[in-house]
Amino acid sequence: MKKKITIIGINYFPEDTAIGLYTSQLAEYFNKNNFEVTVVTGFPYYPAWRINKEYLSKKTFFQEYINGIKVLRYKQYVPKKPTFFKRILHLLDFSFGTFFNVLKIKDTDVVLCIVPFIGSVFLGKVLSKIKGAKLWVHIQDFEFDAVSDSNIVKNKTNEGFLFKILFWVERKLLKSADFISTISSSMIIKLKNKTGNDYENKALLPNWVDSNFIKPEEFQTHQFLSSNKFKILYSGNIGEKQDWEFFIKFVKELENQLDIEIIVVGNGSKRIWLEEKLLDLENIYFYSPVQYSELSNLLCSADLHILFQKNDVIDTVMPSKILAMMSSKKPSIITGNLQSEVASIIEKSEGGKYFTSENIDEVVDFVNLLKNDTVLKNLYGKNAREFVSKTYSKTKILSQFKNTFIKLAQK
């Protein structure tokens, strides 16, 4: 008899970036390994913050089968401009509708809740109680910490009481889980601080990279990066967690270097603002996100990848896009807090350089060093791919997820 798993999370296929991509691949892995998988999710909307046009005409409660997996969807409210309070409404509405979808589950052995957002844990707790199942929480992002650390909240004094309530709810829900996993060592430490000192029911289960999908030896030059210039690429969400003020400064510093161009591929809440800020510059190009099938060609066509994080975000998120960046066999420049997990990865791999976002001159100097030294650039790229292929192998990590499920279901 097949073991059954129910996955609850707001992001799922056809979203093919960030959490939606990883949740989809995880569900399909369980399905291929003879588990009965049901996914309870929302309508696809990320990273554009609008519901996918192919789903707009669907009913509010919609059921479909994708690659043999039963998917129960609720058409949640999606704000065009996701302010802090509109995000709260977005998540509350998803919780309300998803509650009814959760009640449609006939049987399950394990309920796996993907965080963000924390409301999925409440829904998972309800389902696990009703069905006598184990509750497993997998944290991709500490959403409240990330919001508190970012500029989404403009007046943190007025919102202080609200955050106290949110963190209290978060702690209570996390402590109610039978098992918790998260994606980085620093997030494990933060989790311990939130829920208690024991590690018995906690595990590091990082995101993964499919080295067989990203193929730097076989790629075809992507149309967005077809020039003969030195091409610097940012690909991903254009949201609140990145340091776009530093990015603007970076673009302007390189404006007069006519042999360098900067390409941004992505959508998000800050995209229109960012384009307006850089409207008069001729060294930067913006494009919409590519299909997942194009990702290998896109990443491998760059000469250099960049990711500028805010200095005050240390252990609330672990941007998984760096794994794909490094797998492309190209070096990366990343900024942020030197105590972050990403800084440690870049240092261990020797696959690029990590700076604080106060060192604009050092960052520009490193760009020019790589531009003028192809041998050094290729060495950084080689180091990056070897490190992530060994440490973050898709086969290895998904096997760990399966073993975790088996142990949990047997308890």
C-alpha atoms as one frame of an Amber mdcrd trajectory, in Angstrom:
protein
   0.000   0.000   0.000   1.360   3.399  -0.991   2.372   5.843   1.700   0.524
   9.144   1.411   1.887  12.666   1.741  -0.001  15.955   1.586   2.036  19.054
   0.741   0.609  22.455   1.727   2.199  25.603   0.327   1.129  28.689  -1.592
   3.646  28.258  -4.457   3.560  25.394  -6.953   3.875  24.549 -10.663   3.560
  26.249 -13.144   5.590  28.659 -11.007   9.095  27.625 -12.025  11.249  29.865
  -9.860  12.173  29.951  -6.181   9.944  28.018  -3.753   7.427  26.994  -6.412
  10.147  25.225  -8.374  11.536  23.322  -5.379   8.107  22.303  -4.075   7.124
  21.044  -7.533  10.316  19.019  -7.939   9.957  17.576  -4.436   6.350  16.515
  -5.061   7.291  14.893  -8.360  10.187  13.065  -6.718   7.866  11.589  -4.076
   5.374  10.630  -6.783   8.043   8.866  -8.858   9.166   6.966  -5.761   5.760
   5.347  -5.270   4.237   7.781  -2.776   0.685   9.050  -3.197   1.038  12.833
  -3.320  -1.610  15.520  -2.936  -0.690  19.202  -3.160  -2.847  21.916  -1.578
  -1.837  25.264  -3.005  -2.880  28.601  -4.455  -3.239  29.888  -7.987   0.134
  30.596  -9.640   1.076  34.285  -9.273   4.789  34.587  -8.452   7.047  36.470
  -9.202   4.813  38.799 -11.269   2.269  39.272  -8.423  -0.632  38.566 -10.725
  -2.464  35.312 -11.331  -1.231  33.401 -14.367  -3.476  34.243 -17.327  -4.093
  30.553 -18.031  -5.746  30.271 -14.604  -7.753  33.511 -14.527 -10.911  31.879
 -15.879 -10.749  28.905 -13.509 -13.236  28.532 -10.664 -12.292  29.763  -7.186
 -11.805  26.173  -6.032 -10.075  24.218  -8.769  -8.764  20.646  -8.911  -6.315
  19.324 -11.502  -3.782  16.542 -12.014  -0.226  17.512 -12.960   2.192  14.683
 -13.814   0.044  12.251 -11.851  -0.216  14.478  -8.768  -3.562  15.681  -7.458
  -3.485  19.464  -6.996  -6.172  21.335  -5.051  -6.095  25.090  -5.649  -7.807
  28.132  -4.155  -7.865  31.436  -6.078  -6.345  33.735  -3.472  -6.342  37.536
  -3.470  -3.153  38.839  -5.138  -2.326  42.538  -4.667  -0.881  44.453  -7.628
   1.336  46.400  -5.235   2.218  44.057  -2.348   2.541  46.358   0.663   2.924
  44.824   4.121  -0.793  44.881   4.958  -1.837  43.746   1.476   0.509  40.773
   1.869  -1.229  39.956   5.144  -4.612  40.029   3.365  -3.151  37.898   0.576
  -2.048  35.234   3.057  -5.195  35.391   5.189  -7.356  34.899   2.121  -5.246
  31.932   1.028  -5.606  30.423   4.521  -9.374  30.872   4.478  -9.889  29.170
   1.135  -7.261  26.509   1.655  -8.946  25.428   4.888 -11.834  24.063   2.807
  -9.437  22.280   0.450  -7.638  20.698   3.405 -10.946  19.192   4.534 -11.178
  17.385   1.171  -8.143  15.193   1.993  -9.413  11.670   2.687  -6.264  10.157
   4.145  -2.587  10.993   4.650   0.381   9.656   6.607   2.445  12.857   6.661
   1.494  16.496   6.162   4.391  18.572   4.828   3.956  22.343   5.218   6.202
  24.652   3.203   7.096  27.929   4.948   6.622  30.680   3.973   3.995  31.148
   4.936   3.428  30.159   8.573  -0.347  29.893   8.064   0.227  26.642   6.183
   1.407  25.132   9.479  -1.936  25.920  11.122  -3.730  24.244   8.217  -1.336
  21.307   8.420  -1.939  20.987  12.157  -5.683  20.803  11.605  -5.283  18.114
   8.934  -2.758  16.080  10.919  -5.060  16.061  13.960  -8.074  14.971  11.931
  -6.209  12.202  10.074  -3.782  11.106  12.795  -0.846  12.048  10.568   2.616
  13.412  11.362   3.218  17.132  10.849   6.454  18.080   9.055   7.367  21.754
   8.564   9.998  22.704   5.984  11.198  26.308   6.226  12.394  28.000   3.070
  12.185  31.504   4.514  11.556  33.070   7.924   8.946  35.410   6.494   8.294
  37.621   9.519  12.007  38.143  10.176  12.600  38.952   6.524   9.769  41.502
   6.509  10.972  43.038   9.754  14.528  43.331   8.362  13.418  44.818   5.038
  11.860  48.123   4.024   8.413  46.619   3.488   7.450  47.962   6.907   8.022
  51.705   6.931   7.175  52.442  10.560   8.522  49.598  12.651   7.641  51.331
  15.936   3.924  51.343  15.150   4.064  47.763  13.917   6.124  46.525  16.877
   3.149  45.129  18.766   1.870  43.356  15.663   5.247  41.707  15.125   5.302
  40.502  18.734   1.998  38.759  18.091   3.194  37.322  14.777   6.407  35.948
  16.294   4.419  34.450  19.188   2.061  32.712  16.736   5.030  31.522  14.678
   6.768  30.041  17.731   3.616  28.236  18.905   2.950  26.733  15.483   6.552
  25.614  14.951   6.672  23.970  18.375   3.526  22.013  17.511   5.257  20.212
  14.618   6.515  16.636  14.858   9.518  17.481  12.693  11.078  20.665  11.283
  13.653  21.071   8.536  15.214  24.126   6.953  17.679  24.976   4.214  20.813
  26.378   5.881  22.926  25.965   9.000  22.310  29.544  10.125  18.555  29.027
   9.761  18.848  25.890  11.924  20.386  28.055  14.652  17.621  30.648  14.309
  15.064  27.836  14.456  16.640  26.547  17.660  16.418  30.018  19.185  12.754
  30.236  18.264  11.613  26.814  19.419  14.106  25.528  22.006  17.599  24.129
  22.340  16.986  20.550  21.197  17.955  19.361  17.721  16.177  16.031  17.987
  13.284  16.946  15.689  15.200  19.355  13.433  17.261  18.730  10.296  19.200
  20.556   7.620  17.659  19.760   4.233  19.037  22.354   1.809  17.785  23.228
  -1.627  19.463  21.425  -4.476  20.823  21.977  -7.942  20.416  19.675 -10.923
  23.833  19.659 -12.559  22.444  17.496 -15.339  20.016  20.285 -16.227  22.428
  23.236 -16.133  25.044  22.306 -18.753  27.846  24.835 -19.220  29.614  22.546
 -21.698  26.593  22.285 -23.997  24.642  25.540 -23.758  23.446  27.703 -26.634
  23.913  31.455 -26.296  20.678  33.004 -25.032  19.170  35.823 -27.063  19.239
  38.166 -24.035  23.040  37.787 -23.762  24.182  37.559 -27.345  26.479  40.587
 -27.520  30.300  40.459 -27.532  30.484  42.633 -24.420  31.309  41.457 -20.890
  27.854  40.429 -19.697  26.784  40.762 -16.046  23.526  38.992 -15.199  20.979
  39.255 -12.416  18.205  36.688 -12.785  15.476  36.321 -10.192  12.876  38.114
  -8.134  13.079  41.903  -8.140  11.746  42.360  -4.619  12.380  43.865  -1.213
  15.112  41.511  -0.018  17.769  42.741  -2.425  19.811  45.928  -2.046  18.622
  47.810  -5.111  20.123  51.122  -3.974  23.544  49.480  -4.183  22.609  47.953
  -7.531  21.748  51.408  -8.906  25.093  52.723  -7.690  26.818  49.728  -9.304
  25.163  50.293 -12.694  26.078  53.978 -12.656  29.701  53.210 -11.733  29.992
  51.036 -14.857  28.075  53.362 -17.152  31.159  54.658 -18.967  32.664  51.222
 -19.594  31.267  50.606 -23.050  32.477  46.998 -23.168  30.253  45.991 -20.205
  26.491  45.475 -20.157  24.172  44.506 -17.309  21.154  42.296 -17.903  18.249
  41.921 -15.450  15.851  39.041 -16.026  12.924  38.856 -13.647   9.757  40.364
 -12.189   8.721  41.501  -8.751   7.340  44.298  -6.635  10.354  46.588  -7.216
  10.792  46.139 -10.967   8.873  49.226 -12.178  10.572  51.389  -9.550  13.998
  50.054 -10.552  13.427  50.593 -14.266  12.358  54.173 -13.634  15.490  54.818
 -11.568  17.729  53.589 -14.418  15.701  54.872 -17.334  18.434  57.127 -18.748
  21.256  54.591 -18.643  22.262  52.681 -21.768  24.300  49.888 -20.162  21.368
  47.996 -18.615  18.597  45.862 -20.138  15.456  44.456 -18.504  13.685  41.280
 -19.627  10.791  39.200 -18.317  11.539  35.818 -16.685  12.376  32.964 -19.034
  10.823  29.514 -19.059  12.596  26.969 -16.872  13.674  25.139 -20.016  15.692
  28.233 -21.017  17.393  28.700 -17.647  20.553  26.736 -18.451  21.207  28.715
 -21.624  20.489  31.995 -19.840  22.800  31.403 -16.870  25.610  29.867 -18.896
  25.582  32.758 -21.391  26.656  35.281 -18.748  30.257  36.174 -17.902  29.435
  37.080 -14.313  26.469  36.717 -11.947  25.513  39.257  -9.297  23.287  39.209
  -6.211  23.205  42.250  -3.938  21.609  41.448  -0.575  20.883  43.840   2.256
  23.473  43.895   5.041  20.901  43.436   7.822  19.534  40.152   6.421  21.769
  37.422   7.837  19.954  34.197   8.606  16.323  34.738   7.635  16.726  33.608
   4.023  19.089  31.469   1.991  18.717  32.571  -1.647  18.697  29.318  -3.582
  19.351  31.125  -6.863  23.059  31.134  -5.991  23.171  27.353  -6.497  22.026
  27.681 -10.105  24.333  30.657 -10.639  27.332  28.658  -9.433  26.296  25.562
 -11.364  26.579  27.552 -14.611  30.373  27.489 -14.209  30.543  31.264 -14.044
  31.810  33.383 -11.114  29.499  35.365  -8.849  29.724  38.632  -6.982  27.459
  38.679  -3.937  27.073  41.390  -1.320  25.485  41.387   2.106  26.412  40.589
   5.669  29.779  38.844   6.008  28.309  36.553   8.700  25.680  35.122   6.361
  25.484  31.551   5.103  25.995  32.727   1.537  29.288  34.387   2.476  30.454
  31.065   3.881  29.494  29.220   0.694  31.307  31.676  -1.551  34.401  31.536
   0.664  34.475  27.719   0.825  33.863  27.272  -2.881  36.225  30.010  -4.111
  33.595  30.473  -6.792  33.523  34.263  -6.652  33.756  37.086  -4.154  31.552
  38.260  -1.303  31.533  41.906  -0.213  29.554  44.151   2.099  27.342  46.531
   0.155  29.462  49.467   1.270  32.426  48.432  -0.899  31.362  49.711  -4.304
  34.955  50.422  -5.388  36.101  46.915  -4.460  33.165  45.376  -6.322  33.876
  47.405  -9.477  37.586  46.569  -9.260  36.744  42.857  -9.088  34.474  43.167
 -12.136  37.339  44.693 -14.083  39.767  42.053 -12.828  37.533  39.266 -14.148
  36.850  41.103 -17.390  40.559  41.424 -18.091  41.686  38.000 -16.834  39.815
  35.199 -18.575  41.923  32.498 -16.913  41.000  33.774 -13.438  37.351  34.149
 -14.397  37.247  30.549 -15.646  38.964  29.273 -12.495  36.344  30.894 -10.251
  33.623  29.415 -12.445  35.141  25.938 -12.343  35.429  26.094  -8.546  31.814
  27.208  -8.218  30.376  24.360 -10.288  32.474  21.669  -8.637  31.428  22.849
  -5.177  27.665  22.949  -5.736  27.658  19.730  -7.789  29.254  17.909  -4.878
  27.520  19.641  -1.950  24.022  20.323  -3.298  23.375  17.368  -5.612  19.674
  16.975  -6.434  19.826  13.173  -6.214  21.559  13.215  -2.843  19.319  15.801
  -1.177  15.999  14.461  -2.457  17.037  11.049  -1.152  17.434  12.673   2.273
  13.885  14.031   2.005  12.594  10.527   1.248  14.476   9.013   4.185  13.111
  11.720   6.477   9.561  10.896   5.388  10.064   7.153   5.966  11.464   7.690
   9.482   8.696  10.124  10.357   5.889   7.890   9.054   7.211   4.966  11.115
   7.160   6.810  14.437
